[in-house]
Amino acid sequence: MKKIYKATQVLLVILFIAIVMVSSYSTTAVNVLGIIGIAVSSFYIYLHRKLKRDYVQD
């Protein structure tokens, strides 16, 4: 689970860099990357809360 959590963090950083690099070329690409970023962020928040809850229960 922690590997998925770390991979999600890395993916968010890569998405941020991609949005900055593509922003001057195509608004459609930025919109698509933004939607993917929102989905990954939501999954990251879910994992963060789940890991925090599991850690408290242990």
N, CA, C and O atoms as a Maestro MAE file, in Angstrom:
{
 s_m_m2io_version
 :::
 2.0.0
}

f_m_ct {
 s_m_title
 :::
 protein
 m_atom[232] {
  # First column is atom index #
  i_m_mmod_type
  r_m_x_coord
  r_m_y_coord
  r_m_z_coord
  i_m_residue_number
  s_m_chain_name
  s_m_pdb_residue_name
  s_m_pdb_atom_name
  i_m_atomic_number
  :::
  1 25 0.822 -1.192 0.000 1 A "MET " " N  " 7
  2 3 0.000 0.000 0.000 1 A "MET " " CA " 6
  3 2 0.868 1.259 0.000 1 A "MET " " C  " 6
  4 15 0.556 2.248 -0.663 1 A "MET " " O  " 8
  5 25 1.968 1.196 0.763 2 A "LYS " " N  " 7
  6 3 2.833 2.372 0.828 2 A "LYS " " CA " 6
  7 2 3.530 2.624 -0.502 2 A "LYS " " C  " 6
  8 15 3.843 3.769 -0.827 2 A "LYS " " O  " 8
  9 25 3.779 1.556 -1.283 3 A "LYS " " N  " 7
  10 3 4.393 1.741 -2.600 3 A "LYS " " CA " 6
  11 2 3.441 2.485 -3.531 3 A "LYS " " C  " 6
  12 15 3.862 3.357 -4.291 3 A "LYS " " O  " 8
  13 25 2.163 2.139 -3.468 4 A "ILE " " N  " 7
  14 3 1.165 2.833 -4.279 4 A "ILE " " CA " 6
  15 2 1.081 4.294 -3.853 4 A "ILE " " C  " 6
  16 15 0.947 5.183 -4.695 4 A "ILE " " O  " 8
  17 25 1.158 4.541 -2.555 5 A "TYR " " N  " 7
  18 3 1.117 5.899 -2.006 5 A "TYR " " CA " 6
  19 2 2.287 6.725 -2.543 5 A "TYR " " C  " 6
  20 15 2.098 7.860 -2.980 5 A "TYR " " O  " 8
  21 25 3.492 6.156 -2.511 6 A "LYS " " N  " 7
  22 3 4.678 6.857 -3.016 6 A "LYS " " CA " 6
  23 2 4.571 7.081 -4.523 6 A "LYS " " C  " 6
  24 15 4.923 8.151 -5.020 6 A "LYS " " O  " 8
  25 25 4.086 6.073 -5.249 7 A "ALA " " N  " 7
  26 3 3.937 6.203 -6.696 7 A "ALA " " CA " 6
  27 2 2.945 7.305 -7.040 7 A "ALA " " C  " 6
  28 15 3.130 8.022 -8.024 7 A "ALA " " O  " 8
  29 25 1.899 7.444 -6.240 8 A "THR " " N  " 7
  30 3 0.915 8.496 -6.461 8 A "THR " " CA " 6
  31 2 1.540 9.867 -6.239 8 A "THR " " C  " 6
  32 15 1.247 10.806 -6.979 8 A "THR " " O  " 8
  33 25 2.395 9.992 -5.232 9 A "GLN " " N  " 7
  34 3 3.099 11.257 -5.002 9 A "GLN " " CA " 6
  35 2 3.963 11.619 -6.206 9 A "GLN " " C  " 6
  36 15 3.955 12.763 -6.659 9 A "GLN " " O  " 8
  37 25 4.699 10.653 -6.717 10 A "VAL " " N  " 7
  38 3 5.562 10.892 -7.874 10 A "VAL " " CA " 6
  39 2 4.728 11.270 -9.087 10 A "VAL " " C  " 6
  40 15 5.097 12.176 -9.834 10 A "VAL " " O  " 8
  41 25 3.609 10.588 -9.291 11 A "LEU " " N  " 7
  42 3 2.736 10.880 -10.423 11 A "LEU " " CA " 6
  43 2 2.184 12.296 -10.346 11 A "LEU " " C  " 6
  44 15 2.073 12.969 -11.371 11 A "LEU " " O  " 8
  45 25 1.839 12.758 -9.154 12 A "LEU " " N  " 7
  46 3 1.345 14.124 -9.001 12 A "LEU " " CA " 6
  47 2 2.412 15.144 -9.379 12 A "LEU " " C  " 6
  48 15 2.104 16.148 -10.021 12 A "LEU " " O  " 8
  49 25 3.648 14.904 -8.994 13 A "VAL " " N  " 7
  50 3 4.742 15.813 -9.352 13 A "VAL " " CA " 6
  51 2 4.957 15.817 -10.864 13 A "VAL " " C  " 6
  52 15 5.143 16.876 -11.463 13 A "VAL " " O  " 8
  53 25 4.933 14.635 -11.479 14 A "ILE " " N  " 7
  54 3 5.108 14.543 -12.931 14 A "ILE " " CA " 6
  55 2 3.974 15.260 -13.653 14 A "ILE " " C  " 6
  56 15 4.214 15.960 -14.637 14 A "ILE " " O  " 8
  57 25 2.738 15.096 -13.175 15 A "LEU " " N  " 7
  58 3 1.602 15.785 -13.790 15 A "LEU " " CA " 6
  59 2 1.751 17.294 -13.677 15 A "LEU " " C  " 6
  60 15 1.446 18.016 -14.627 15 A "LEU " " O  " 8
  61 25 2.213 17.781 -12.534 16 A "PHE " " N  " 7
  62 3 2.408 19.215 -12.354 16 A "PHE " " CA " 6
  63 2 3.443 19.744 -13.350 16 A "PHE " " C  " 6
  64 15 3.228 20.776 -13.986 16 A "PHE " " O  " 8
  65 25 4.565 19.035 -13.480 17 A "ILE " " N  " 7
  66 3 5.605 19.451 -14.426 17 A "ILE " " CA " 6
  67 2 5.075 19.406 -15.859 17 A "ILE " " C  " 6
  68 15 5.365 20.298 -16.657 17 A "ILE " " O  " 8
  69 25 4.301 18.371 -16.188 18 A "ALA " " N  " 7
  70 3 3.742 18.246 -17.537 18 A "ALA " " CA " 6
  71 2 2.788 19.391 -17.840 18 A "ALA " " C  " 6
  72 15 2.797 19.919 -18.952 18 A "ALA " " O  " 8
  73 25 1.967 19.783 -16.876 19 A "ILE " " N  " 7
  74 3 1.033 20.891 -17.094 19 A "ILE " " CA " 6
  75 2 1.802 22.179 -17.344 19 A "ILE " " C  " 6
  76 15 1.439 22.953 -18.230 19 A "ILE " " O  " 8
  77 25 2.857 22.417 -16.579 20 A "VAL " " N  " 7
  78 3 3.659 23.628 -16.768 20 A "VAL " " CA " 6
  79 2 4.328 23.622 -18.142 20 A "VAL " " C  " 6
  80 15 4.371 24.655 -18.811 20 A "VAL " " O  " 8
  81 25 4.848 22.476 -18.568 21 A "MET " " N  " 7
  82 3 5.543 22.399 -19.854 21 A "MET " " CA " 6
  83 2 4.585 22.523 -21.035 21 A "MET " " C  " 6
  84 15 4.946 23.107 -22.056 21 A "MET " " O  " 8
  85 25 3.383 21.990 -20.919 22 A "VAL " " N  " 7
  86 3 2.443 21.951 -22.041 22 A "VAL " " CA " 6
  87 2 1.559 23.201 -22.090 22 A "VAL " " C  " 6
  88 15 0.919 23.465 -23.108 22 A "VAL " " O  " 8
  89 25 1.522 23.958 -21.017 23 A "SER " " N  " 7
  90 3 0.559 25.055 -20.903 23 A "SER " " CA " 6
  91 2 0.657 26.078 -22.030 23 A "SER " " C  " 6
  92 15 -0.355 26.670 -22.405 23 A "SER " " O  " 8
  93 25 1.832 26.297 -22.569 24 A "SER " " N  " 7
  94 3 1.957 27.297 -23.633 24 A "SER " " CA " 6
  95 2 1.610 26.740 -25.010 24 A "SER " " C  " 6
  96 15 1.491 27.509 -25.963 24 A "SER " " O  " 8
  97 25 1.445 25.440 -25.138 25 A "TYR " " N  " 7
  98 3 1.181 24.828 -26.438 25 A "TYR " " CA " 6
  99 2 -0.294 24.541 -26.689 25 A "TYR " " C  " 6
  100 15 -0.826 24.916 -27.735 25 A "TYR " " O  " 8
  101 25 -0.959 23.885 -25.752 26 A "SER " " N  " 7
  102 3 -2.307 23.385 -26.025 26 A "SER " " CA " 6
  103 2 -3.182 23.456 -24.777 26 A "SER " " C  " 6
  104 15 -2.848 22.908 -23.727 26 A "SER " " O  " 8
  105 25 -4.307 24.145 -24.923 27 A "THR " " N  " 7
  106 3 -5.221 24.226 -23.780 27 A "THR " " CA " 6
  107 2 -5.954 22.904 -23.567 27 A "THR " " C  " 6
  108 15 -6.298 22.565 -22.435 27 A "THR " " O  " 8
  109 25 -6.195 22.157 -24.640 28 A "THR " " N  " 7
  110 3 -6.876 20.866 -24.505 28 A "THR " " CA " 6
  111 2 -6.025 19.901 -23.688 28 A "THR " " C  " 6
  112 15 -6.540 19.189 -22.826 28 A "THR " " O  " 8
  113 25 -4.729 19.879 -23.960 29 A "ALA " " N  " 7
  114 3 -3.833 18.997 -23.204 29 A "ALA " " CA " 6
  115 2 -3.806 19.393 -21.734 29 A "ALA " " C  " 6
  116 15 -3.769 18.531 -20.856 29 A "ALA " " O  " 8
  117 25 -3.825 20.690 -21.466 30 A "VAL " " N  " 7
  118 3 -3.832 21.161 -20.078 30 A "VAL " " CA " 6
  119 2 -5.118 20.723 -19.387 30 A "VAL " " C  " 6
  120 15 -5.091 20.300 -18.231 30 A "VAL " " O  " 8
  121 25 -6.241 20.824 -20.089 31 A "ASN " " N  " 7
  122 3 -7.513 20.394 -19.504 31 A "ASN " " CA " 6
  123 2 -7.504 18.900 -19.201 31 A "ASN " " C  " 6
  124 15 -7.953 18.481 -18.134 31 A "ASN " " O  " 8
  125 25 -7.001 18.102 -20.122 32 A "VAL " " N  " 7
  126 3 -6.941 16.651 -19.914 32 A "VAL " " CA " 6
  127 2 -6.015 16.327 -18.748 32 A "VAL " " C  " 6
  128 15 -6.364 15.527 -17.880 32 A "VAL " " O  " 8
  129 25 -4.831 16.948 -18.724 33 A "LEU " " N  " 7
  130 3 -3.899 16.713 -17.621 33 A "LEU " " CA " 6
  131 2 -4.489 17.190 -16.297 33 A "LEU " " C  " 6
  132 15 -4.251 16.581 -15.254 33 A "LEU " " O  " 8
  133 25 -5.252 18.271 -16.340 34 A "GLY " " N  " 7
  134 3 -5.902 18.764 -15.126 34 A "GLY " " CA " 6
  135 2 -6.924 17.779 -14.582 34 A "GLY " " C  " 6
  136 15 -6.996 17.556 -13.374 34 A "GLY " " O  " 8
  137 25 -7.708 17.193 -15.467 35 A "ILE " " N  " 7
  138 3 -8.704 16.204 -15.046 35 A "ILE " " CA " 6
  139 2 -8.010 14.970 -14.467 35 A "ILE " " C  " 6
  140 15 -8.431 14.434 -13.442 35 A "ILE " " O  " 8
  141 25 -6.942 14.528 -15.135 36 A "ILE " " N  " 7
  142 3 -6.177 13.391 -14.607 36 A "ILE " " CA " 6
  143 2 -5.584 13.751 -13.251 36 A "ILE " " C  " 6
  144 15 -5.580 12.928 -12.335 36 A "ILE " " O  " 8
  145 25 -5.085 14.976 -13.119 37 A "GLY " " N  " 7
  146 3 -4.518 15.436 -11.852 37 A "GLY " " CA " 6
  147 2 -5.536 15.442 -10.730 37 A "GLY " " C  " 6
  148 15 -5.222 15.066 -9.601 37 A "GLY " " O  " 8
  149 25 -6.755 15.867 -11.032 38 A "ILE " " N  " 7
  150 3 -7.814 15.869 -10.021 38 A "ILE " " CA " 6
  151 2 -8.127 14.440 -9.579 38 A "ILE " " C  " 6
  152 15 -8.303 14.179 -8.388 38 A "ILE " " O  " 8
  153 25 -8.195 13.518 -10.537 39 A "ALA " " N  " 7
  154 3 -8.473 12.118 -10.203 39 A "ALA " " CA " 6
  155 2 -7.351 11.524 -9.350 39 A "ALA " " C  " 6
  156 15 -7.614 10.837 -8.362 39 A "ALA " " O  " 8
  157 25 -6.109 11.790 -9.731 40 A "VAL " " N  " 7
  158 3 -4.975 11.256 -8.973 40 A "VAL " " CA " 6
  159 2 -4.919 11.888 -7.586 40 A "VAL " " C  " 6
  160 15 -4.604 11.214 -6.605 40 A "VAL " " O  " 8
  161 25 -5.224 13.182 -7.502 41 A "SER " " N  " 7
  162 3 -5.234 13.860 -6.200 41 A "SER " " CA " 6
  163 2 -6.293 13.266 -5.280 41 A "SER " " C  " 6
  164 15 -6.046 13.059 -4.092 41 A "SER " " O  " 8
  165 25 -7.466 12.993 -5.831 42 A "SER " " N  " 7
  166 3 -8.529 12.386 -5.033 42 A "SER " " CA " 6
  167 2 -8.102 11.012 -4.522 42 A "SER " " C  " 6
  168 15 -8.339 10.674 -3.363 42 A "SER " " O  " 8
  169 25 -7.471 10.221 -5.392 43 A "PHE " " N  " 7
  170 3 -6.978 8.903 -4.992 43 A "PHE " " CA " 6
  171 2 -5.890 9.034 -3.930 43 A "PHE " " C  " 6
  172 15 -5.836 8.241 -2.990 43 A "PHE " " O  " 8
  173 25 -5.018 10.042 -4.082 44 A "TYR " " N  " 7
  174 3 -3.950 10.292 -3.104 44 A "TYR " " CA " 6
  175 2 -4.541 10.632 -1.738 44 A "TYR " " C  " 6
  176 15 -4.080 10.123 -0.715 44 A "TYR " " O  " 8
  177 25 -5.552 11.485 -1.720 45 A "ILE " " N  " 7
  178 3 -6.201 11.859 -0.456 45 A "ILE " " CA " 6
  179 2 -6.842 10.630 0.185 45 A "ILE " " C  " 6
  180 15 -6.748 10.438 1.398 45 A "ILE " " O  " 8
  181 25 -7.497 9.796 -0.632 46 A "TYR " " N  " 7
  182 3 -8.101 8.564 -0.125 46 A "TYR " " CA " 6
  183 2 -7.040 7.659 0.505 46 A "TYR " " C  " 6
  184 15 -7.229 7.150 1.610 46 A "TYR " " O  " 8
  185 25 -5.921 7.462 -0.205 47 A "LEU " " N  " 7
  186 3 -4.852 6.613 0.333 47 A "LEU " " CA " 6
  187 2 -4.268 7.199 1.606 47 A "LEU " " C  " 6
  188 15 -3.984 6.471 2.557 47 A "LEU " " O  " 8
  189 25 -4.089 8.511 1.627 48 A "HIS " " N  " 7
  190 3 -3.519 9.173 2.800 48 A "HIS " " CA " 6
  191 2 -4.401 8.940 4.026 48 A "HIS " " C  " 6
  192 15 -3.908 8.611 5.105 48 A "HIS " " O  " 8
  193 25 -5.698 9.115 3.847 49 A "ARG " " N  " 7
  194 3 -6.624 8.907 4.969 49 A "ARG " " CA " 6
  195 2 -6.662 7.447 5.395 49 A "ARG " " C  " 6
  196 15 -6.712 7.141 6.586 49 A "ARG " " O  " 8
  197 25 -6.638 6.540 4.411 50 A "LYS " " N  " 7
  198 3 -6.675 5.105 4.727 50 A "LYS " " CA " 6
  199 2 -5.414 4.685 5.475 50 A "LYS " " C  " 6
  200 15 -5.500 3.968 6.471 50 A "LYS " " O  " 8
  201 25 -4.255 5.119 5.013 51 A "LEU " " N  " 7
  202 3 -3.009 4.767 5.687 51 A "LEU " " CA " 6
  203 2 -2.956 5.373 7.080 51 A "LEU " " C  " 6
  204 15 -2.472 4.738 8.017 51 A "LEU " " O  " 8
  205 25 -3.444 6.585 7.219 52 A "LYS " " N  " 7
  206 3 -3.462 7.245 8.522 52 A "LYS " " CA " 6
  207 2 -4.371 6.483 9.486 52 A "LYS " " C  " 6
  208 15 -4.023 6.269 10.647 52 A "LYS " " O  " 8
  209 25 -5.541 6.076 8.987 53 A "ARG " " N  " 7
  210 3 -6.499 5.334 9.812 53 A "ARG " " CA " 6
  211 2 -5.929 3.969 10.199 53 A "ARG " " C  " 6
  212 15 -6.057 3.546 11.348 53 A "ARG " " O  " 8
  213 25 -5.298 3.279 9.242 54 A "ASP " " N  " 7
  214 3 -4.695 1.974 9.530 54 A "ASP " " CA " 6
  215 2 -3.560 2.115 10.529 54 A "ASP " " C  " 6
  216 15 -3.379 1.251 11.388 54 A "ASP " " O  " 8
  217 25 -2.799 3.188 10.428 55 A "TYR " " N  " 7
  218 3 -1.683 3.419 11.345 55 A "TYR " " CA " 6
  219 2 -2.194 3.663 12.758 55 A "TYR " " C  " 6
  220 15 -1.593 3.197 13.726 55 A "TYR " " O  " 8
  221 25 -3.295 4.389 12.881 56 A "VAL " " N  " 7
  222 3 -3.873 4.675 14.204 56 A "VAL " " CA " 6
  223 2 -4.418 3.397 14.826 56 A "VAL " " C  " 6
  224 15 -4.296 3.203 16.036 56 A "VAL " " O  " 8
  225 25 -5.021 2.515 14.017 57 A "GLN " " N  " 7
  226 3 -5.593 1.279 14.539 57 A "GLN " " CA " 6
  227 2 -4.523 0.306 15.015 57 A "GLN " " C  " 6
  228 15 -4.772 -0.485 15.924 57 A "GLN " " O  " 8
  229 25 -3.331 0.351 14.413 58 A "ASP " " N  " 7
  230 3 -2.253 -0.568 14.819 58 A "ASP " " CA " 6
  231 2 -1.698 -0.153 16.115 58 A "ASP " " C  " 6
  232 15 -0.783 -0.796 16.629 58 A "ASP " " O  " 8
  :::
 }
 m_bond[231] {
  # First column is bond index #
  i_m_from
  i_m_to
  i_m_order
  :::
  1 1 2 1
  2 2 3 1
  3 3 4 2
  4 3 5 1
  5 5 6 1
  6 6 7 1
  7 7 8 2
  8 7 9 1
  9 9 10 1
  10 10 11 1
  11 11 12 2
  12 11 13 1
  13 13 14 1
  14 14 15 1
  15 15 16 2
  16 15 17 1
  17 17 18 1
  18 18 19 1
  19 19 20 2
  20 19 21 1
  21 21 22 1
  22 22 23 1
  23 23 24 2
  24 23 25 1
  25 25 26 1
  26 26 27 1
  27 27 28 2
  28 27 29 1
  29 29 30 1
  30 30 31 1
  31 31 32 2
  32 31 33 1
  33 33 34 1
  34 34 35 1
  35 35 36 2
  36 35 37 1
  37 37 38 1
  38 38 39 1
  39 39 40 2
  40 39 41 1
  41 41 42 1
  42 42 43 1
  43 43 44 2
  44 43 45 1
  45 45 46 1
  46 46 47 1
  47 47 48 2
  48 47 49 1
  49 49 50 1
  50 50 51 1
  51 51 52 2
  52 51 53 1
  53 53 54 1
  54 54 55 1
  55 55 56 2
  56 55 57 1
  57 57 58 1
  58 58 59 1
  59 59 60 2
  60 59 61 1
  61 61 62 1
  62 62 63 1
  63 63 64 2
  64 63 65 1
  65 65 66 1
  66 66 67 1
  67 67 68 2
  68 67 69 1
  69 69 70 1
  70 70 71 1
  71 71 72 2
  72 71 73 1
  73 73 74 1
  74 74 75 1
  75 75 76 2
  76 75 77 1
  77 77 78 1
  78 78 79 1
  79 79 80 2
  80 79 81 1
  81 81 82 1
  82 82 83 1
  83 83 84 2
  84 83 85 1
  85 85 86 1
  86 86 87 1
  87 87 88 2
  88 87 89 1
  89 89 90 1
  90 90 91 1
  91 91 92 2
  92 91 93 1
  93 93 94 1
  94 94 95 1
  95 95 96 2
  96 95 97 1
  97 97 98 1
  98 98 99 1
  99 99 100 2
  100 99 101 1
  101 101 102 1
  102 102 103 1
  103 103 104 2
  104 103 105 1
  105 105 106 1
  106 106 107 1
  107 107 108 2
  108 107 109 1
  109 109 110 1
  110 110 111 1
  111 111 112 2
  112 111 113 1
  113 113 114 1
  114 114 115 1
  115 115 116 2
  116 115 117 1
  117 117 118 1
  118 118 119 1
  119 119 120 2
  120 119 121 1
  121 121 122 1
  122 122 123 1
  123 123 124 2
  124 123 125 1
  125 125 126 1
  126 126 127 1
  127 127 128 2
  128 127 129 1
  129 129 130 1
  130 130 131 1
  131 131 132 2
  132 131 133 1
  133 133 134 1
  134 134 135 1
  135 135 136 2
  136 135 137 1
  137 137 138 1
  138 138 139 1
  139 139 140 2
  140 139 141 1
  141 141 142 1
  142 142 143 1
  143 143 144 2
  144 143 145 1
  145 145 146 1
  146 146 147 1
  147 147 148 2
  148 147 149 1
  149 149 150 1
  150 150 151 1
  151 151 152 2
  152 151 153 1
  153 153 154 1
  154 154 155 1
  155 155 156 2
  156 155 157 1
  157 157 158 1
  158 158 159 1
  159 159 160 2
  160 159 161 1
  161 161 162 1
  162 162 163 1
  163 163 164 2
  164 163 165 1
  165 165 166 1
  166 166 167 1
  167 167 168 2
  168 167 169 1
  169 169 170 1
  170 170 171 1
  171 171 172 2
  172 171 173 1
  173 173 174 1
  174 174 175 1
  175 175 176 2
  176 175 177 1
  177 177 178 1
  178 178 179 1
  179 179 180 2
  180 179 181 1
  181 181 182 1
  182 182 183 1
  183 183 184 2
  184 183 185 1
  185 185 186 1
  186 186 187 1
  187 187 188 2
  188 187 189 1
  189 189 190 1
  190 190 191 1
  191 191 192 2
  192 191 193 1
  193 193 194 1
  194 194 195 1
  195 195 196 2
  196 195 197 1
  197 197 198 1
  198 198 199 1
  199 199 200 2
  200 199 201 1
  201 201 202 1
  202 202 203 1
  203 203 204 2
  204 203 205 1
  205 205 206 1
  206 206 207 1
  207 207 208 2
  208 207 209 1
  209 209 210 1
  210 210 211 1
  211 211 212 2
  212 211 213 1
  213 213 214 1
  214 214 215 1
  215 215 216 2
  216 215 217 1
  217 217 218 1
  218 218 219 1
  219 219 220 2
  220 219 221 1
  221 221 222 1
  222 222 223 1
  223 223 224 2
  224 223 225 1
  225 225 226 1
  226 226 227 1
  227 227 228 2
  228 227 229 1
  229 229 230 1
  230 230 231 1
  231 231 232 2
  :::
 }
}
